[in-house]
């Protein structure tokens, strides 16, 4: 059975990172674990966790990486739609800014002065900063 091409769209409240790009596969950081989306995938909707969205452009062998935090992913017959709170390509991550965010989140969590809801917020920020720092380091060594 021949499947229709898979198209990927990735948007945040501030920008469109990808619009209807043809891909061979997409790896989505779903709330309950990573999802591998291939052409012909069953329709679904899931929330995103902070993590790496990876995709392989049509006919290419390397994976492109984007750090996303929170949002939704929808798979439908037209493709994959990602609505993320934030999304950054590895080459766009400012390593110094990521380190500063990591330090601030760590300090706030360690202060012991926060209510549980605020601690959870800073743990999400810490997780995002960790991922951003590791991806930024990797992108700098490959250039």
C-alpha positions in Angstrom: 0.0 0.0 0.0 1.4 3.4 -1.0 1.1 6.1 1.7 0.7 9.8 1.1 3.8 11.9 1.8 4.1 13.0 5.4 4.2 16.8 6.0 5.4 18.5 9.1 4.3 21.9 10.4 5.8 23.4 13.6 4.6 26.6 15.1 4.9 28.6 18.4 2.9 31.6 19.5 5.8 33.8 18.2 6.8 32.1 14.9 6.5 29.4 12.3 9.6 27.2 12.2 8.4 24.7 9.6 5.4 24.9 7.3 4.2 21.9 5.4 7.7 20.4 5.0 7.9 16.9 3.5 9.5 14.4 5.8 10.2 10.7 5.9 9.7 10.5 9.7 9.2 12.5 12.9 10.1 11.7 16.5 7.8 13.6 18.9 8.5 14.0 22.6 5.1 13.0 23.8 3.9 13.4 27.4 4.2 9.6 27.9 7.2 9.0 25.8 8.7 9.5 22.4 6.5 8.8 19.4 7.9 7.8 16.0 5.6 9.0 13.2 5.9 7.5 9.8 3.8 8.0 6.6 0.4 6.2 7.1 0.4 6.7 10.9 -3.0 6.5 12.5 -4.6 9.8 13.5 -3.8 10.9 17.1 -3.5 13.9 19.3 -1.1 14.1 22.3 0.4 16.7 24.6 4.2 17.3 24.3 6.7 17.2 27.0 9.9 19.3 27.0 12.3 17.4 24.8 13.7 16.9 21.3 11.6 16.9 18.2 13.6 15.2 15.5 12.7 14.8 11.9 14.2 13.5 8.7 13.6 15.5 5.6 12.3 13.6 2.6 15.2 11.6 0.9 17.8 12.7 3.5 19.6 10.5 6.1 20.4 12.9 8.9 17.9 14.0 11.6 17.2 17.7 12.2 16.7 18.6 15.9 14.5 21.2 17.6 14.1 21.7 21.3 10.4 22.0 22.2 8.7 22.7 25.5 5.1 21.9 26.1 2.3 22.0 23.5 0.3 19.6 21.3 1.0 17.3 18.4 -1.7 16.2 16.0 -1.3 13.5 13.4 -3.9 13.5 10.7 -4.1 12.4 7.0 -2.4 15.6 5.9 0.6 15.2 8.2 2.0 16.2 11.6 1.1 19.5 13.2 3.1 20.6 16.2 1.9 23.5 18.3 4.7 24.2 20.9 5.0 26.8 23.6 8.6 27.3 22.6 10.8 25.7 19.9 14.5 26.4 19.0 16.8 24.9 16.5 20.2 23.8 17.8 22.0 26.4 15.9 19.7 29.2 17.3 20.4 28.3 21.0 22.5 30.9 22.9 24.6 28.7 25.1 25.3 31.5 27.6 21.6 32.3 27.9 20.8 28.6 28.4 23.4 28.3 31.1 22.0 31.5 32.9 18.5 30.0 32.8 19.8 26.7 34.2 21.6 28.5 37.1 18.6 30.6 37.9 16.2 27.6 37.9 18.7 25.6 40.1 19.0 28.5 42.6 15.3 29.0 42.8 14.6 25.3 43.4 17.4 25.0 46.0 16.2 28.1 47.8 13.5 26.2 49.7 11.3 29.4 49.5 8.9 28.3 46.8 5.5 26.7 46.9 5.0 23.3 45.2 3.5 24.8 42.1 6.4 27.2 41.6 8.9 24.5 42.2 7.2 22.4 39.5 7.4 25.4 37.1 11.2 25.8 37.8 11.8 22.1 37.4 10.3 22.4 33.9 12.5 25.4 33.2 15.5 23.4 34.5 14.7 20.5 32.2 14.4 22.7 29.2 17.7 24.5 30.1 19.4 21.1 30.4 18.3 20.0 27.0 19.1 23.4 25.4 22.6 23.3 26.9 23.3 19.8 25.7 22.0 20.5 22.2 23.9 23.8 21.9 27.1 22.1 22.8 26.5 19.4 20.2 25.8 21.9 17.5 28.9 23.9 18.2 31.2 20.8 17.9 29.7 19.8 14.5 30.4 23.2 12.8 
